[in-house]
Amino acid sequence: MARTTNSDTLPFVSSRYELGMLASQRVRDLGGGAEPVVKTHGDKPQVTALREIASGKLDVDQLRHTFVQSYKTVPAVDTIEGTIESKSEDPALKELDAELEHAIVEEDCMTKEELEDTIADSIMDANEE
């Protein structure tokens, strides 16, 4: 087996740090079922990823994009409106949660027209000063 060194990969990546990040992304891709672009000869995915980067056959820009996107996950948010539920057993926290929920439910919301009128009034007041 021919040995792949850092110097073999540097024409395709900007640093050893980036090499590590991109190689780890490619290992995840290979583990997820991606087809290798070089012959594997029974090599481990880590060795295959480095050999792919060094061969120049792998689209490093696409791999870089995939790596960045893998860290841009959006956290899931519950959209249950009108309830605040505490997982705590502390009675003080439960009481506070009940007060907050009551405040949210009892709060009167402005209509769009009321909001526009309020904004217009505050603009006119600011212009008069």
Disulfide bonds with the S-S distance in Angstrom:
none
